[in-house]
Amino acid sequence: MAQRETKVVPIEAEALRRLREEGAARLEPQDATTLARLIDTFILITRELQEERTTVARLRRLFGLRTSEKLSAILGPSEAQ
């Protein structure tokens, strides 16, 4: 299967604010909360990625993602080298 090219589409902050407000007015409270959290997360990630010092490790920490197991933890310290 061919891989699709991902295209970054800029989104204005005002459009996100309007979407959040409309979601709060039209959605069930739980769905509106989910939408608001999604928008907040998108904004946070966008800001982090705009900073040159942001690393993949930092993004993993923001999302509470664990790093993969170390090879030495699987094979033992002497075999991993």
N, C-alpha and C positions, 0 to 999 in steps of 0.2 A: 504494500500500500504506500502511495506517495505521501510524503510529509508536506503538510500545508505550510506556507510561509506565514509567520506571525508578523503582524503589522501593529505597531504602537500608534494608537489614535489619541491625540491630546483631548482632554476633557476639562472644560472650564470649571473653576470652583463654584461659580454661580449656578451652573447647571446641576452640580451635585447638591447644592443647597436646596434648589427647587425640587429636585427628585426626593430628597429627604422629607421636605414639607408635604409634598403630595402623597408620599407613601404613608406618612403619619395620618393624613386625613382619609385615605381610601382603604388602607389595609387593616386587617385585624391587628390588635396591639402587639401580639407576639411577632407577627410578620414585619410590622413597622420597626420594631426593635432590632430584628435581624437585619433589615435593610440599613438602618442607621449604623449598626456595627460594621457592616460590610463597607459602607461608604467611609467611615472613620478609618478602617484598616487600609483601604485603598489610598487614602490621603497620607497616612503614616508611611506606607511603603514607598509611595511616590516621593515624599520628602527625603526619606532615607537614601533612595537610589540617586537622587540629585546631588547628594553629598559625595565627594570623591573618596572619602575615607571609609565608606560603607563596605563591609565585606560580607561574603556569603555566611560566614560564621555568625556575624551580628544579626543577619536576617533570621538565621535558624534560631538564635536565642529569643528574638522578638516573638517568634511563633511557638516557642517552647518545643522545638524539634530537637531530637537527639542526633548526635553525630553517629555515623556508622561505627560498628565495633572495630576495635583495633585488631590488626592481624595478630599481634602478640597475645591478645586475650584469647584468640581462637587456637593458635598453634603452640603457644608458649613462647617465652622471650627468646630462647636460643634458636628455635626453628624459624622465627619470623625474620631474622637478619639475613 
